[in-house]
Amino acid sequence: MFTFTLKKTDKFTRARLGEIETPHGKVATPVFMTIGTAGAVKAITPEEVKQLGGQMILGNTYHLHLRPGEDTIAKHGGLHQFINFDGPILTDSGGYQVFSLSKINKVTFDGIRFQSHLDGEEIYLTPEKSIEIQQKLGADIIMCLDECAPYPCDPKYAEQAVARTTAWAKLCKRAHKTRKQALFGIVQGSVYPDLRERSAKELLEFDFPGYAIGGLAVGENTGTMYDMVEITAPLLPADKPRYLMGVGKPENILEAVARGIDMFDCVLPTRNARHGYLYTSHGVIHIKNAEYKEDTRPLDKNCDCPVCASYTRSYLRHIFMADEPLAQRLLTIHNLRFYLKLMQDIRFHLQDGTFKDFYQKTKEKLKPRPPKPKKVKRK
Amino acid sequence: MFTFTLKKTDKFTRARLGEIETPHGKVATPVFMTIGTAGAVKAITPEEVKQLGGQMILGNTYHLHLRPGEDTIAKHGGLHQFINFDGPILTDSGGYQVFSLSKINKVTFDGIRFQSHLDGEEIYLTPEKSIEIQQKLGADIIMCLDECAPYPCDPKYAEQAVARTTAWAKLCKRAHKTRKQALFGIVQGSVYPDLRERSAKELLEFDFPGYAIGGLAVGENTGTMYDMVEITAPLLPADKPRYLMGVGKPENILEAVARGIDMFDCVLPTRNARHGYLYTSHGVIHIKNAEYKEDTRPLDKNCDCPVCASYTRSYLRHIFMADEPLAQRLLTIHNLRFYLKLMQDIRFHLQDGTFKDFYQKTKEKLKPRPPKPKKVKRK
């Protein structure tokens, strides 16, 4: 019930145009998945995600396991029904959050022992347990439990993490029973090309319907991230989707698409919106800045989102400063549309055969600019 | 540009069906105005207010004066453009918030000196200043500056407050220049029938196009509130709208409608939503309660709101407990729809000639029920 169709590969870059088919519909790739950590996209409804061009939502197994628990969600018929989204959903394995959110965690060969960040309860997450939870959640794509090594990480530890990731992938594959769900493997190997190669090679044995590249965007510099993607993507089968986990800034996504990545997820558009950090076609706007106090222009005159159609910078700054709950929502809508429009543009230019040109122009536009000195003082 | 048409008076009660016409459209009365204190209805858009059956939004002059300031709003062309609502808007005078929000306030015969609750800045609000601000805000209905006496209040002080309210009404009327805006007077007099009568009589001299009853729902018991409404409403002209400020619970609104009130505003539906206190056709639900953890039913099976159509109690409880910003919004939509549906039902039955029956049945349904002892412990 899961297929991936590679529709086109760009002539000048490694960028790919494709289509994933799931029990909950089709997804045009490259795709950016909107994050709905605890069963809700922050401040907006799944309906709005769709209206903004979103195709897919990502749920976090760690959060959903702790609260409300997979059994409560299963009682609704699964995560789709629980959150009221009939499009495709992906859940991660829970492993990453264990490393990033739990103060105490201990990796053993069988799994990870950790404390809930909510109430300190001790939990033991094994590959089998992760799959069991994800089966109850019922997402269309589920992920193997992996060990996301920290950065920096010495080669010896990184090698152990790769070995564990392979061993766990085997156990996940064995535990995976629901054919309606596609189980993806995750390539680890930190910033070491030989380990990335080994991890990919070992996982290919299991013939997963899709592969993720994990353990990046964890602190390494951007160039290293691009290098790792450049090395790893070609090791993965051309006829299966490739998912770069947790990435990233708009420019990171563009670069990774050019290196052959099909799927992305990141908290940046939604989290940055809540902090008043807004993406526009002419650079980033910090809506708090006093310069927007009386600015009656839209956030971005080139943006087609409903917020730019109806509200001024002055209004958005006012409700942001006044801590109005509506501010989070309106700013989230704008930022998410920026990301989803970027993905639509990428797909359009891939289809059109003009991706290389688009890539080069957009790269220039997305280049971080030095802040204007006057504005910096005001912040 | 402002008219009120009294369409029907109920045969058995004093309830009235009417229509207000403003430069921004018509309003069927009795009407509940949705509160958009600082230029935003908490967590929802003006578009959603309309979709839920809302006809009118109330803005608070005190809040908007402090932030972002009436000049910023005037630069947008007024509050309608600023908040993106093309329906009728009412602004209050700012007086009430001075009394309720400012730690230090001093009433003189000319106005009120107070400190901003935001930054402690000292501000002097006079009748002329209140009108000047409200003219810049550009609402369809604006209010005279009045003195809302505290409760309890001795007759002597209440009498002084009435005298000041009359004096200020005169100054407001003189300062009021914009004919596009209708200026309403506010009857004060605390819980003293003779003072209510005197206040009404004095204000009638100014021939305002509408009258409010102020100084109620400030701590007096419900019976007293109803008595004051019952005494005051008939003192006001039948051909002008009557607005009971800051009221109230659904049952208060119903009772006040039966006593001849046409307009209402209250923070309860929106504020209670944010605290997980939800109105349903079978009583109030505290969504935090553990009993809803696995409850896959809608909040209210008799409710026609989009939240009841799409989400379970279990889901709403989960996102409320997880502090998801979406919770505030969905719960606000539900509660606001409850209020606006009540108003639609009231108008329907007034039109239909079946208000008395509806009033008696709904009164029974809205009666506060004793909490179930078991549930109270869990809270």
Interface residues (C-beta under 8 A of the other chain):
Chain A: A38 G39 A40 V41 K42 A43 I44 T45 H63 R67 P68 T72 K75 H76 F82 I83 N84 R274 K293 E294 T296 S310 Y311 T312 S314 Y315 R317 H318 I319 M321 A322 E324 P325 L326 A327 Q328 R329 L330
Chain B: A38 G39 A40 V41 K42 A43 I44 T45 H63 R67 P68 T72 K75 H76 F82 I83 N84 R274 K293 E294 T296 S310 Y311 T312 S314 Y315 R317 H318 I319 M321 A322 E324 P325 L326 A327 Q328 R329 L330
